[in-house]
Amino acid sequence: MIAKNKSDLLGKKINDNDFETLTEIIIDDGVENIYDEAFSMHRYLKSVVLPNSIKSIGNNAFYACSNLLSIELPNSLLSIGDSAFRLCGNLKSIYIPDNVESIGTDILEECDELKSIVVSKKNKNFDSRDDCNAIIRTSDNKLLFGCNISTIPEGVASIDLKAFSRCYKVLSINIPKSLRHFSVNTFPGRDEIKSIKVNEENKIFDSRNNCNAIIRSKNDSLIMGCNSTIIPSSIKKIDKYAFADCSKIENIILPDGVTSIGRSAFDGCTNLSYIKIPNSVKIIDKFAFRGCNFSHINIPGSVEELSDRIIYFCDNLKTVEFGDGITTIKDNTIFNPSNSIENIFLPNSVISIGKLFICPRSKDVNIIIPKGSLEKFKKLLPYYKKRLIER
């Protein structure tokens, strides 16, 4: 039987107002399907008892039931829809029974209090091997859903992009030798992480020199760090989002040999007050330093590819120096609505510069240029010709 309305679902007549304020729901035996959004946003609901006739739980069925503490899924259950328990912020545990064949996306996203995720050992499609507190798809060893206290067990080959979405209290990450693929955005809660280790037998990633980071071994690319990372001297690339939202980092000295800084590499490092960029860097991608706290930054002349918006909402920034050797500066390279910048140093090597390289335009900024280059920069920057200072 498919419950077509709330009365069918509960096996008795009930008005909408009472339904919305129920704290416990016991569904009568015989109901086979919980329809989409059946209990969505029922903030008073604390407990649900499902009969052993339930075969499916629909999309968003218990979405944002913020006080739901417990729900026991019966062995008759075959499928769980997308976002079925998303935003159940007080849900403490979930048990996936024997016969579940399909699980939708985001079913446990933003379930911040989850402490126990267990899959029945009789289930042939999913598992939670080694008491890992996670749901793994057995057929391809992909970790689909985790929580703040999950571990990544040996045998896992990949991790779903949203497996740890909104898990902001993860304290440690241990990468097993079997892991071959994951996205750095899989772990959004970087600020609380104290330890990152990669199994020494892993052939794809490493954490050389106990650096507290994940490095892609074949190209010496640091793909994920944390507040306590020590960047090894052998690193060639700081990958996109490598240190995103590591808000406790105050100083970064990139080693000689780093050639590129990826998109949003230091995005959201709100306490980063000093960074040294070596002369080996050739590429800096957009949003690399969004929201950083430094007052001065020096872009070395070695940079050949300088994206727009590399400096973005850095409200304390006072001085930007572009090193000799830089030839092209694009529109919006500096996007700083706070207008905090006082001085910009440009080298004689610049041959092309966007009229909006500072956005929004500022009448108060000083453009410091080499002696003898005034006429050149008047043509390049007609809007700022009164702010050009030879030095």
SEPA-993791 format. One record per residue (C-alpha): x, y, z; residue in one letter. Coordinates in steps of 0.05 Angstrom, whole numbers, padded with zeros to 5 digits, always signed. Each point is the difference from the previous one (the first is absolute). Layout:
N
XYZA
...
//
This chain:
391
+00000+00000+00000M
+00024+00070-00017I
-00021+00053+00051A
-00033+00055-00042K
-00012+00049+00057N
+00017+00010+00073K
-00060-00039+00026S
+00018-00061-00042D
+00072+00005+00023L
-00019-00004+00074L
-00060-00046-00008G
-00046+00050+00034K
-00033+00067-00011K
+00039+00060+00023I
-00004+00075-00017N
+00059+00038-00029D
+00013+00042+00061N
+00007-00060+00046D
+00043-00036-00052F
+00050+00057-00002E
+00011-00001+00076T
+00007-00075+00011L
+00062-00021+00038T
-00006-00075-00014E
-00029-00035-00060I
-00015-00074-00004I
-00019-00022-00070I
-00049-00057-00006D
+00020-00067-00029D
-00017-00007-00074G
+00027+00067-00023V
+00054-00014-00052E
+00024+00069-00021N
+00015+00065+00035I
-00014+00052-00053Y
+00045+00059-00019D
+00002+00054+00054E
-00049-00038+00043A
+00029+00027+00066F
+00044+00055-00029S
+00014+00057+00049M
-00039-00030+00058H
+00042+00034+00053R
-00036-00031+00060Y
+00009-00072-00024L
+00048-00040+00045K
-00015-00073-00014S
-00026-00041-00058V
-00019-00074+00001V
-00006-00032-00069L
-00035-00067-00011P
+00034-00060-00032N
-00041+00012-00063S
+00036+00064-00022I
+00037-00009-00066K
+00020+00071-00017S
+00013+00068+00032I
-00010+00057-00049G
+00042+00061-00017N
+00003+00050+00058N
-00046-00044+00041A
+00029+00023+00066F
+00036+00062-00026Y
+00015+00051+00055A
-00033-00038+00056C
+00048+00037+00045S
-00020-00035+00065N
-00004-00071-00027L
+00042-00043+00048L
-00014-00070-00024S
-00029-00040-00057I
+00003-00075-00008E
+00002-00023-00072L
-00034-00068-00011P
+00029-00059-00037N
-00054+00007-00052S
+00031+00065-00024L
+00029-00001-00071L
+00014+00073-00018S
+00015+00067+00033I
-00013+00063-00041G
+00042+00062-00010D
+00009+00044+00062S
-00045-00046+00040A
+00031+00020+00067F
+00036+00063-00020R
+00003+00055+00053L
-00022-00048+00055C
+00048+00037+00045G
-00014-00041+00063N
+00000-00069-00030L
+00051-00040+00039K
+00003-00066-00038S
-00024-00037-00061I
-00001-00074-00017Y
-00006-00024-00072I
-00037-00067+00001P
+00011-00065-00038D
-00037+00012-00065N
+00013+00073-00020V
+00018+00000-00074E
+00004+00075-00017S
+00017+00063+00039I
-00010+00069-00030G
+00046+00060+00006T
+00009+00045+00061D
-00040-00044+00046I
+00042+00018+00061L
+00025+00069-00019E
+00001+00050+00058E
-00017-00054+00051C
+00050+00033+00047D
-00011-00044+00061E
+00008-00068-00033L
+00044-00045+00042K
-00017-00068-00029S
-00009-00024-00072I
-00007-00075-00006V
-00019-00045-00058V
-00026-00070+00013S
+00053-00053-00014K
-00053-00037-00040K
-00008+00057-00049N
+00030-00020-00068K
+00001+00070-00030N
+00029+00045+00055F
+00046-00010+00060D
+00033+00036+00058S
+00062-00043+00004R
+00047+00005+00059D
-00051+00040+00040D
+00017+00060-00043C
-00064+00040+00016N
-00013+00009-00074A
-00040-00029-00058I
+00042-00033-00055I
-00028-00026-00065R
+00028-00070-00002T
+00002-00010-00076S
+00051+00055-00013D
+00027+00014+00071N
-00024+00072-00002K
-00012+00035+00066L
-00067+00035-00009L
-00018+00030+00068F
+00040+00015+00062G
-00003+00042+00063C
+00047+00039+00045N
+00028-00063+00032I
+00004-00045-00061S
+00064-00035-00020T
+00020-00020-00071I
+00013-00075+00002P
+00048-00040-00042E
-00032-00022-00065G
-00035+00066-00014V
+00020+00022-00071A
-00037+00066-00005S
-00040+00050+00041I
-00063+00034-00024D
+00007+00076-00008L
-00054+00012+00053K
+00016-00057+00047A
+00022+00048+00055F
-00040+00061-00022S
-00012+00046+00059R
+00043-00043+00046C
+00037+00057+00034Y
+00025-00037+00061K
+00046-00052-00033V
+00064-00002+00041L
+00043-00049-00039S
+00005-00031-00069I
+00037-00065-00015N
+00004-00019-00073I
+00007-00076-00010P
+00045-00031-00052K
-00060-00020-00042S
-00027+00070-00012L
+00008+00023-00072R
-00048+00059-00009H
-00032+00055+00041F
-00013+00074-00007S
+00031+00050+00047V
-00070+00030+00009N
-00021-00066+00031T
+00026+00027+00067F
-00029+00070+00009P
+00013+00007+00075G
+00075+00012-00005R
+00005+00046+00060D
-00006-00054+00054E
+00045-00053-00033I
+00061-00013+00043K
+00031-00060-00037S
+00005-00022-00073I
+00036-00065-00016K
+00007-00042-00063V
+00018-00074+00004N
+00072-00008-00024E
-00021-00055-00049E
-00049+00045-00036N
+00024+00008-00073K
-00040+00062-00016I
+00006+00045+00061F
+00050+00013+00055D
+00012+00042+00062S
+00075+00004-00005R
+00042+00025+00059N
-00061-00004+00046N
-00024+00064-00033C
-00073-00006+00022N
-00024+00006-00072A
-00021-00042-00059I
+00047+00003-00060I
-00011-00030-00069R
+00065-00037-00008S
+00009+00000-00075K
+00003+00075-00007N
+00019+00023+00070D
-00066+00037+00006S
-00026+00018+00070L
-00074-00012-00007I
-00024+00007+00071M
+00030+00032+00062G
-00023+00024+00068C
+00019+00052+00051N
+00060-00040+00024S
+00028-00020-00068T
+00074+00008-00013I
+00010+00007-00075I
+00057-00046-00022P
+00057+00030-00041S
-00014-00050-00057S
-00069+00029-00015I
-00010+00027-00071K
-00073+00020+00001K
-00050+00026+00051I
-00064-00029-00028D
-00069+00032-00003K
-00033+00008+00068Y
+00062-00031+00033A
-00006+00045+00062F
-00070+00027-00010A
-00033+00023+00065D
+00061-00016+00044C
-00016+00062+00041S
+00055-00011+00053K
+00059+00005-00047I
+00038+00065+00011E
+00064-00008-00041N
+00017-00038-00063I
+00069-00006-00032I
-00005-00038-00065L
+00063-00039-00016P
+00044+00015-00060D
-00022-00046-00056G
-00076+00013+00006V
-00023+00017-00070T
-00075+00011+00007S
-00052+00022+00050I
-00068-00027-00017G
-00069+00029+00001R
-00023+00019+00071S
+00063-00032+00028A
-00001+00046+00061F
-00073+00022-00006D
-00029+00016+00068G
+00066+00000+00038C
-00026+00059+00040T
+00059+00005+00047N
+00054-00008-00053L
+00041+00064+00012S
+00064-00018-00037Y
+00016-00042-00062I
+00066-00006-00037K
-00007-00020-00073I
+00065-00026-00030P
+00029+00021-00068N
-00015-00069-00027S
-00075+00012-00003V
-00026+00008-00071K
-00076-00007+00009I
-00048+00031+00050I
-00073-00018-00010D
-00062+00040+00018K
-00023+00008+00073F
+00067-00026+00023A
+00001+00049+00058F
-00073+00016+00010R
-00015+00027+00069G
+00072-00002+00026C
+00024+00048+00054N
+00068+00023-00025F
+00016+00074-00008S
+00054-00010-00052H
+00010-00050-00057I
+00057-00007-00050N
-00016-00034-00066I
+00067-00024-00028P
+00022+00017-00070G
+00004-00074-00018S
-00077-00003-00005V
-00019-00010-00073E
-00074-00014+00009E
-00036+00047+00048L
-00075-00013+00004S
-00053+00052+00016D
-00024+00006+00073R
+00061-00032+00031I
-00007+00054+00055I
-00072+00000+00020Y
-00032+00033+00061F
+00066+00007+00038C
-00025+00057+00043D
+00065+00014+00036N
+00044+00003-00061L
+00040+00064-00006K
+00056-00015-00050T
+00006-00044-00062V
+00066-00009-00036E
+00004-00030-00069F
+00071-00024-00014G
+00043+00017-00059D
-00014-00051-00055G
-00076+00002+00003I
-00026+00023-00068T
-00076-00005+00005T
-00049+00020+00055I
-00073-00014-00014K
-00064+00036+00019D
-00022-00017+00071N
+00067-00029+00020T
-00011+00039+00064I
-00073+00000+00022F
-00004+00036+00066N
-00065+00038+00013P
+00027+00024+00067S
+00048+00047-00037N
+00052-00014+00053S
+00059-00001-00050I
+00046+00060+00005E
+00059-00018-00045N
+00010-00044-00061I
+00069-00011-00029F
+00004-00015-00075L
+00063-00021-00037P
+00025+00027-00066N
-00011-00070-00031S
-00076+00011-00002V
-00024+00009-00071I
-00074-00014+00010S
-00044+00018+00059I
-00076+00000+00007G
-00032+00068+00012K
-00039-00034+00056L
+00059-00039+00028F
-00022+00030+00066I
-00074-00009+00011C
-00035+00042+00021P
+00042+00058-00025R
+00032+00040+00055S
+00020+00074-00004K
+00044-00006+00062D
+00048-00055-00019V
+00072+00018-00019N
+00029-00036-00061I
+00075-00004+00010I
+00039-00008-00065I
+00074-00001-00019P
+00034+00065-00017K
-00005+00018-00074G
-00064-00040-00012S
-00052+00055+00013L
-00022+00010-00072E
-00006-00074-00012K
-00046-00011+00060F
-00041+00062-00016K
-00020-00036-00063K
-00011-00066+00035L
-00039+00030+00058L
-00033+00065-00021P
-00050-00003+00058Y
+00058-00001+00050Y
+00047+00049-00035K
-00006+00049+00059K
+00018-00055+00049R
+00063-00023-00036L
+00063+00011+00041I
+00070-00012-00028E
+00048-00029+00050R
//
